[in-house]
């Protein structure tokens, strides 16, 4: 990932270019989905490291149209939809009024989800995790292990793990209809659906699907 002043300038340039393209697409075609892209937003947390880190710039699509911009689920078996999908990175507002969060959707409405030893299970089946040898830090100087998690639907992404933490155990719990179970990719440095102040997030609180400007 590009860092420093040059990297920040490049991200700002991309943000301007994309927003101009959005506006042009709307003027030419009247596309509501293109015109409704929100942002850019600057992320000020590392709960989604290593995939979205402090200082990253993201755009948000509240329509979940998945076009014409990059798809975080590219290469997966998930079909394009107008609703949140498993593996999507989303921004949402907390019901307790504690600001806006960015997390990944892991379990869908009606599914039973649990964690044991940090391993996620959906409907009683552990999701695939492959440990990597390329460890590092979670953006805050603390050593972490890095792994690749693959959700049903063939959505894969990197996660970070610090070892044994209280939040490594959760559930089992069933996701209510109209809600989603979300986790941070930086598992031991994330306030997400495992925490009572966040819980299963209602669809109505989701602002949209987020992706970074590289």
C-alpha positions in Angstrom: 0.0 0.0 0.0 1.3 3.5 -0.9 2.2 5.6 2.2 3.3 9.1 3.0 2.4 12.4 1.4 2.6 11.0 -2.1 0.2 8.1 -1.2 -2.3 10.5 0.4 -2.1 12.8 -2.6 -2.7 9.8 -4.9 -5.7 8.7 -2.9 -7.2 12.2 -3.0 -6.6 12.3 -6.8 -8.4 9.0 -7.2 -11.3 10.3 -5.1 -11.7 13.4 -7.2 -11.5 11.4 -10.5 -14.1 8.8 -9.3 -16.5 11.5 -8.1 -16.2 13.3 -11.5 -17.0 10.0 -13.3 -20.0 9.5 -11.0 -21.4 12.9 -11.8 -20.8 12.5 -15.5 -22.5 9.1 -15.6 -25.5 10.6 -13.9 -25.7 13.5 -16.3 -25.4 11.2 -19.4 -27.6 8.3 -18.3 -29.6 9.4 -15.4 -28.3 6.5 -13.4 -29.5 6.7 -9.8 -27.0 4.1 -8.7 -24.0 6.0 -10.1 -25.2 9.3 -8.6 -25.7 7.8 -5.2 -22.1 6.8 -4.5 -21.1 8.5 -1.2 -17.8 9.8 0.0 -14.9 9.9 -0.1 -14.5 9.0 3.6 -11.2 8.8 5.5 -11.0 5.8 7.8 -9.5 6.6 11.2 -9.3 3.1 12.8 -7.5 -0.2 12.3 -10.4 -2.6 13.1 -10.5 -3.7 9.5 -6.7 -4.1 9.0 -5.0 -5.4 6.9 -7.7 -4.7 4.3 -8.8 -1.2 5.3 -6.4 0.7 7.6 -6.1 4.1 9.3 -5.8 6.7 6.6 -7.4 4.8 3.8 -10.0 6.5 1.6 -13.2 4.7 0.9 -16.3 5.2 -1.2 -19.7 3.9 -0.3 -22.5 2.6 -2.5 -25.9 2.6 -0.7 -27.6 0.8 -3.6 -25.3 -2.3 -3.5 -25.4 -2.2 -7.3 -21.8 -3.4 -7.6 -21.3 -1.5 -10.8 -19.6 0.4 -12.3 -16.8 0.4 -9.7 -14.6 -2.2 -8.1 -16.2 -5.1 -6.3 -14.6 -6.3 -3.0 -16.2 -9.7 -3.8 -14.6 -9.9 -7.2 -13.8 -13.5 -8.1 -16.4 -14.9 -5.8 -19.4 -17.0 -6.6 -21.8 -14.3 -5.3 -24.2 -12.9 -7.8 -24.7 -9.1 -8.2 -27.6 -8.0 -6.0 -29.1 -4.8 -4.7 -28.8 -6.0 -1.1 -25.9 -6.6 1.3 -24.1 -9.9 0.6 -21.8 -12.1 2.7 -18.3 -10.8 2.6 -19.3 -7.2 1.8 -17.5 -4.5 3.7 -20.2 -2.1 4.9 -20.5 1.2 6.8 -23.3 1.5 9.2 -24.5 3.7 12.0 -24.5 2.3 15.6 -27.9 2.1 17.3 -26.4 3.6 20.4 -25.5 6.7 18.5 -21.8 6.1 18.8 -20.9 7.1 15.3 -20.3 5.2 12.1 -18.6 1.8 11.8 -17.0 -0.1 9.0 -17.0 -4.0 9.2 -17.5 -7.1 7.1 -20.7 -9.1 6.8 -20.1 -12.7 7.9 -23.5 -14.1 8.6 -26.9 -13.4 7.0 -30.4 -13.2 8.3 -31.7 -16.5 9.8 -28.3 -18.1 10.1 -26.7 -19.4 13.3 -23.2 -18.2 13.9 -20.6 -18.9 16.6 -16.9 -18.4 17.4 -14.7 -20.9 19.3 -11.1 -20.1 19.7 -11.5 -17.3 17.2 -12.8 -19.7 14.5 -16.1 -18.7 12.9 -18.8 -21.3 12.3 -21.9 -20.8 10.3 -24.8 -23.3 10.8 -22.4 -25.4 12.8 -19.7 -25.6 10.1 -16.3 -24.0 10.6 -15.4 -21.7 7.8 -12.0 -22.3 6.1 -9.0 -20.6 7.6 -5.4 -20.9 6.1 -2.6 -19.5 8.3 0.1 -17.5 6.6 3.7 -17.2 7.5 3.7 -13.4 6.7 2.8 -12.1 10.1 3.2 -8.5 11.2 1.3 -5.9 13.2 -2.3 -4.8 13.3 -1.4 -1.2 12.6 -0.9 -0.4 16.3 2.5 -2.0 16.8 1.2 -5.2 18.4 2.4 -8.5 16.8 -0.4 -10.5 15.1 -0.8 -13.7 13.1 -2.1 -13.3 9.6 -4.5 -15.8 8.0 -6.9 -16.0 5.0 -10.5 -16.7 5.8 -12.9 -18.0 3.2 -16.6 -17.6 3.6 -19.4 -19.7 2.0 -19.7 -18.3 -1.5 -15.9 -18.4 -2.0 -15.2 -14.9 -0.6 -11.6 -14.8 0.7 -9.8 -12.1 2.6 -7.0 -11.7 5.1 -7.6 -11.4 8.9 -5.3 -10.6 11.8 -5.3 -12.5 15.1 -3.4 -11.7 18.3 -4.1 -15.0 20.0 -6.4 -15.8 22.9 -8.9 -13.0 23.6 -12.3 -13.1 25.4 -14.1 -12.2 22.2 -12.7 -15.3 20.5 -15.8 -17.1 22.0 -19.3 -16.1 20.9 -22.7 -17.8 20.6 -24.1 -19.8 19.1 -26.7 -17.1 18.2 -29.2 -16.8 15.3 -29.2 -13.7 13.2 -32.6 -12.1 13.3 -34.5 -11.5 10.1 -33.5 -8.1 8.6 -30.2 -8.1 10.5 -26.6 -9.1 9.8 -23.6 -10.4 11.8 -20.5 -8.3 11.2 -16.9 -8.7 12.2 -13.7 -6.6 11.9 -10.9 -8.3 10.0 -8.5 -7.3 12.8 -10.4 -9.7 15.0 -8.9 -8.8 18.4 -9.0 -5.1 17.8 -12.6 -4.7 16.7 -15.9 -3.7 18.4 -18.4 -5.6 16.2 -21.5 -7.9 16.5 -19.8 -9.9 19.3 -20.2 -6.8 21.5 -23.4 -5.8 23.1 -23.2 -2.2 22.1 -23.2 -3.2 18.4 -24.9 -6.6 18.2 -26.6 -7.9 15.0 -26.9 -4.8 12.8 -30.4 -3.9 11.3 -30.5 -3.5 7.5 -31.9 0.0 8.1 -28.6 1.1 9.8 -26.4 0.1 6.8 -25.2 3.1 4.8 -23.8 1.0 2.0 -21.0 -1.2 0.7 -17.5 0.3 1.0 -14.4 -0.2 -1.0 -11.0 1.5 -0.9 -9.3 3.7 -3.4 -5.8 2.1 -3.9 
